[in-house]
Amino acid sequence: MTTSTRSPRMPVLFVGHGSPMNVIDDNPYREAWVQVGQMFGTRWPKPTLILCISAHWLTQGWWLTGMDNPKTIHDFGGFPQALFEQQYPAPGAPAWVSQTARLLRQPHTGAPVGIDLREWGLDHGCWGVLKPMFPDADIPVVQLSMDYNRPPAEHFALGQQLKALREQGVLIVASGNTVHNLRTMNRSAPDDQAYEWAIQFDVWVAAQIRDGHLASLVNFQQEGEIAQMSHPSHDHFLPLLYAAGAADADEPVAFFNEGYQLASIAMRSVIWG
């Protein structure tokens, strides 16, 4: 999957992160993340900065992490101690955040994006996928929060603002899931099986992406029951809208990790560019 040419423009990633255990389990999902990380420096240049949009940082308004050394947040419970011992000491990028926050505009007010200096850090939706991809933790990482109270179209619109960052060596990594319903998990289900509604919605998402109908993802709730079942709350779908907004409808797109966990979590991941 490598080429001899190197484009200065970074790709855009949407990563289905699934269970926090994927960061330490030896499974195909984690292995795919490792392989994607190895493409940087071969197929693409190494990013100068990673901007991550995770399903797990929901705020009033939009915020960027602006600290020098963002902490590793273990925002989960009931998992083995080995998972809580994981650290991802990537540096922050305060100067870049100060400049970028003035350029990005909150869609509903036009105000600049806020800067968080103490509240957050890197949650498991972020470090859980970046640690396998970039284990040296030597690339600055900044998280962008999501205002869950705002309509999907505004999340897509802010994603469109991020597109220009790709020309600056910034890798945009959106982390969520195309299907995410923890209420209906089946712990005995193998990774190649899922509920019919989960498969149908995941296939619908894939078709919009494959056909370049990226703006139509904003209307995902119009898919009715399969959308409602796939996202009782849509925090894990919203990151996809940022990635889709930052992508071009006509640029090459590829899927990986096209499987399911626990019958109701789709691990589908996407690379644009």
N, C-alpha and C positions, 0 to 999 in steps of 0.2 A: 504493500500500500504506500510505498515511498516513491518519490520522483526526484529528478536531479534539479528541478527548478524550485526556487524559494520565493514565494510572494510576500511582500511586506504587509499585506492585509491579513489580519488574524481571522480564523474561522469563528463560528458561534457554536456553542455546545448547549444542548439540553440533555441533562443526565437524569434518568430515573434512579433515585438513590435507594428506595425501598427500606429494608430493615437496617438499623444502625450496625448490626452484626456483619454486614457486608464488608465493612472496612477491615475486619480481621479474619473473616472466614475465607478459606481457600475455595472459592467457587467461581463459576464462569463470569459472573457479573464483575467481580473485583478484577479478575484477570483481563477483562476487556478494558477496564479503566487504566490498568497498567499499560496495555498496548497503545491506547490513545495517547497517554503521556509520552510514550517513546517516539511518537510521530513528530513531536516538537524538537527541532534541531535536525530533522531529516526532511519530512514533507513540508513542515512550516518552521519558521524561526522560533526560537524560544521567546515566550511572551516577556514583555517588559513589566507587565502588571496583570493580575487577574482580578476581574470584577465579578463577584458572585452574587446571584440573586437566589436566595434559599426560601423554601416554603415555611421555614421556621422562624423568620423574623418579621412579625406583623406589628405595625405601628399606626399611630395617627399621623398622617402626612408621610412623606418619604425622607429617609435619612441615609447617610453614608457613614461608615465607621471611619473615624479620623484619628485614632490613636497610633502611636509609634509601634506598639507591640500588642496587637489584639490577642486577647486571651482565648484559649480553647474552651468552648462551652460544651458541657455534657448535659444537653437538654433532653434527657430521657431517664427512665427508671426501670428497675427490674431486670437489668442485664448483668452479665458477669463482670467482676472487678477488672478484668483485663481490658474491657472496653472503657471503663472510667479512667484507666491509667494512660490512655492514648493522649498524646499531645501533638499539636501542629504549630510550631513556633515561627510561622512565617511573619515577616515584618509587615507593618502597615505602610501607608504612603501619605502622611499628613499634608505635604506640599501639593501633591497631585489632587488630593481630596479638596483642599481649600480652593483650588482653581476650578475643578470640575463641578463642585457644588454650586458655584456661581453661574455656570453655563446651563446646567440641567434645570428644567422648570417643572414644577408640580402642575399636572394638567388642569386641575380644577381651579387653581388660584393664580397660576403664573409666577408664584413665588419661587425663589431658589430652593433646592433640596437642602435639608438640614444636615448638620454635622454632629455626630455622636462621639463624644470623647471618653465616655465612661460606662455607658449602659450595657453595650453589647460586646461583640468580639467576633469569633468564628464559630457558628453553631454546627451541629453534626451534618446538616444538609450541605454545608460547605466543606469543612475539613474531612468529612467522611468519604468524599469522592476525590478531593484534591490530594490527600495523603497517598493513595495508590498511584495517582497520576504523576505527581511531582513530589516524591518522597523526601527530597533534600530540603523542602520548605524554604528555598532561597529566592523565590519570586514574591514580591509584595502582593498582598491580598487585601482587597477592600470589599466589604459587603454593602449591598444596597437593600434597604428594607422595602416592604410592600404595605401600602395602606389598604387593608382588607375591606374597608368600608366603601371604597370607591368602585365604580363599575368596571367590568373587564376592559371596555374600550380605552379607559385611561391607562391601564397597565400596558396595553399594546402601544399606546401613544408614547409612553415614556420609553418603552423598548426601542421605538423608532429614533428617539433622541440619542440612544446609545450607539447607533450604527456608525457614527463618525469616529468613535473611539477605536474601532477596529483598525483604522488607518494609523493609529498611534502605537501599535504593538500591544494593545490591550486585548486579552482573551476574555470574552464574556462566557461565563459558565452559569447557566440557569439550572437549578436543582429542585426537582419535585417528582411527580409521577403522572402519567397520562390517565391512570386509574388508581384511586386510593380510597378504599373503604375498609377501615379497621374493624368496623362493627360486624362484618360478614367474613372475617378471615377464617380459613380452614387450614389448621396447622398440619393436617395430614396430606394436603394436596401436593402433588409433585409440581415442579416448576413449569411443566409444559401443559398444565391444566388450569382452567379458570372458569368462572361463571359465564354463561352465555352473554349476559348484559355487559360484562367487563370486556369480553372479546369484541363485541359489536362496537362499543364506544372507542376502544383502542384502535380498531380498524378504521373507524370514521376519522379519528385524529390523523392517522397515518395517511389516509387518502387526501385530506386537506393539504398536508405538508407536501406529499409527493406531487400533487397537481399544482402547487404554487398558490393555493387559495389561503394564504396565511391570515389575511384579515378575517376570514370566515371563522377562525378559531374563537374569535371574540364572542360569537353567537352560540357557543357550545351548549348553553342551557336550553336552547330551542330544540335540542335533540330529545328532550322529554325524559321519560323514565330511565333510559340507559345512562343519561347524563346525571340524573339525580342519584341513581344507585352508584355510579362510578365516583361521584364527588358529593357526599352528604354535606360536606363543607368543601369549598374549592380552593383552599390554600395551596394544595399541591398541584393544582392546574395552572394557577396564575403565573408561576415562573416560566412556563412554556410561552406565554404571551410576550414576555420580555425578549426571549430568544427569537421568536417569530418576528417581532417588530424590528429587531436588529439585523435580521437577514433580508436578503433580496429574493423575491419570488422566483426569479429565473436562475439563481445560482445553484451549483451542484449540491445535492443533498443525499445523505446516506444514513441508514438506520443501523443501530447495533443493540445488543441485549434485548432482542424482541421476545421476551419471555414474561413469565408471571411468578409472583411469590404469593403463597398462601391463598391462592385462587382469586384474590380481590385487589392485588397490587400489580400494576403493569410496569415492567422495567424498561420499556421502550425508550431508547435514547437516540439523539439526533445530532448529526454534524452538518452544518451548512458551510460551504466554502471549499 
